[in-house]
Amino acid sequence: MPNLILRLALPSPLRRLFDYLAPAGVSRSALQPGVRLRVPFGRREMIGVLVEVDSQSEVPLDKLKPALELLDAHPPLPAPLFKLCLWTAQYYQHSLGDTLSWALPVLLRQGEPAETRQERYWLASKGASVDDPRLARAPRQRDALKALAQHPHGVAHSLLGQLQLNRDSLQLLHEKGLVRVEVRRTQPHAKPAHWLAQPELPLNAEQRAAVNAVASGWGQFNAFLLAGVTGSGKTEVYLQLIHQCLQAGKQALVLIPEINLGPQTFDRFARRFNARIALLHSAVNDRDRLDAWLAARDGEADIIIGTRSALFTPMKNPGLIIVDEEHDASYKQQEGLRYHARDLALVRAHQEDVPIVLGSATPSLESLHNAHSGRYALLKLTQRAGGASQPRFLRLDVKSRPLDSGISGPMQQAIAQTLAAGQQVLVFLNRRGFAPTLLCHDCGWLSECPRCDARMTVHQRYQELRCHHCGHVEKQPSNCPKCQHVDLRPVGAGTERAEERLALLFPDYPVLRIDRDSTSRKGAMDRLFTTINKGEPCILVGTQMLAKGHHFPRVTLVSILDADGGLFSADFRASERMAQLIVQVAGRAGRAEEPGKVIIQSHLADHPLLVQLTEQGYFAFAEQALSERRSAGLPPFCHLALLRAEAHKPGQAEGFLDEACSEAEHLLGELGLTGIELLGPVPAPMERRAGRFRAQLLLQGNARAPLHRLLNHWLHALEQMPSGRAVRWSLDVDPIDLF
């Protein structure tokens, strides 16, 4: 029998496969692509995924090590998902082993069996009696046996605490042969007779047309962009489509941008359906996550809800994919495998031949361009559900007005009137902390981060200065480190400062701050939402965490304290992000009977972008922005790849990128490729971050195919460059952030 050479993908940044010999005693038929094997790698062991079996290797046979153990009887990743991982690794120019590692739950990467959880059950043995003489002086054991006797089908080990059953007592009973333990697989739940737990809401004409359009194409790939104004009932469209999907015996995958949206989405779906819902995101513990993943793979979960990584959840009977808030930047992974979950969801829907719905009140310019060019069907919802009216926009010019912790006098009056009317106010400021920097009034010293080209933020509550880029923390000084004077002043306002000032201005109303600092503890977000949902007058102060998908029916005033941040930025996407953020935050106002009002404070209240956005709406802004992008030859009218490099010494990263740039120019000539520009290398907009000096090289191509052909050859060359070993470098295909 010829030698079996196993070609494995290992979780390593190296873009290559590794050859091993088959483990002893394993048959050829058991070695299917996708199974996991434990293998030696240097001085440690790793879990690899089998990609192919061959009879030849470029490595001499005597140098090949045998794999230690085959972990699976069947591949844990179904064939369609394995195919998606191959496509992902190729498109994003990433190691296949690392890509497969992203796709597998943590416990499977560590070698756990890919099987549903088995539970131990405790039962009283046949003929066991509480009068057994061995229990005469053991009252706890006697009580435990008595309790078990009342549960003839047994008690699950995980429920012992709820029944006050002492585990030590049970163990002693087990040793005496009075109780026994059975290991059982958790049984799948039976499918319900009726999917609906509560009736569906009536749809308006636009919602009905959207549901019919998607439902007319069940069982085949179609992409739909559901562009609905905030509060237009997109979720009800999703729910009614999922109902039809469940009735057809299929599973639905729903992607959401933020962990914080998980509980409210789960609750809404659980109230509507008698369905088995799996929730997958990074806050779910590893064991529960594996159980949910396996339930989806085996067809036992009907609806899968999760953040971007849930895209890699296998489904036995895929029927529908929904990407909610498709414009959100959180769908792009920013380290390691830099994939975009929305774009990959489209690839997956195409490969599995199911419809996909991308929903947003503020669609990304890429998705709008795809809708205009006919790749997606555009479904518009222009009316708010339930007869609610669109919020009214007011631009408040704060030039030469005194600002009290960032809040102008007219804004304070509007907040007071709203609270007096018994309604809620949302104050939006996209800056965490108390103040963006600390200034010495005597010598002009500023609190700069020693590791970054950035200023440290004042966090008053903890008397700390924190860098929001590298995480560096220092105690807040009592006198100036430069001139020793004590007149140190916090400059500018963050959410902490706004919260403190509003609590002083409106002492009779609760002020609730919602940002990453205030919600970091478990259950903090739920407690805040419980207070908000009571409907009593209060002030919500927060960052963009408040902008995404939340439904606050009693909020009638949205106050945007600073709208100037995105008007002047080096990033060409800044205006799009700012417009999306303003519209999304504004969409929290007036979602019920009372009309909503949005007041935008700005030093540039007559800026054309703000005027167009507030008077003509997001879609007018988007059309204008698309025509500007077309003229400038920027995405979506071109394709980008960004090579980033960082090093401990200045100039080192640029040196590597200069060499990389020369190699790319050489390859362009050798391969005869045109329509590709190399821009740079240049220092990154924030050159020093976390003690490293950063630089970047941007590749811009008119068409995707030639750019990817260049990248394929270029990366092989970069991996061989000696200068690349002295720096940390990464390639970002389709970057959404040039920083």
Secondary structure, DSSP 8 states (H G I E B T S, - for coil): ----EEEEE-SSSSSS-EEEE--TT--GGG--TT-EEEEEETTEEEEEEEEEEES--SS-GGG--B--EE--SS-SS-HHHHHHHHHHHHHTT--HHHHHHHHS-HHHHTT--SS--EEEEEEE-TT--TT-GGGTT-HHHHHHHHHHHT-TT-EEGGGTTTTT--HHHHHHHHHTTSEEEEEEE-------S-SBSS------HHHHHHHHHHHTTTTS--EEEEEE-TTS-HHHHHHHHHHHHHHTT-EEEEE-S-GGGHHHHHHHHHHHB-S-EEEESTTS-HHHHHHHHHHHHTT--SEEEESGGGGG---SSEEEEEEETTT-GGGB--SSS--BHHHHHHHHHHHHT--EEEEESS--HHHHHHHHTTSSEEEEE-S-GGG----EEEEEE-TT---BTTB-HHHHHHHHHHHHTT-EEEEE----SSBSEEEETTT--B-B-SSSSSB-EEEGGGTEEE-TTT--EEE--SS-TTT--S-EEEES--HHHHHHHHHHH-TTS-EEEESTTTT-STTHHHHHHHHHHT--S-EEEESGGGTSS---TTEEEEEES---TTTS-SSTTHHHHHHHHHHHHHTTSS-SSS--EEEEEES-TT-HHHHHHHHH-HHHHHHHHHHHHHHHT-TTSSEEEEEEEEESSTTHHHHHHHHHHHHHHHHHHHHT--SEEEEEEEEEEEEEETTEEEEEEEEEESSHHHHHHHHHHHHHHHHH-GGGGGSEEEEEES-S---
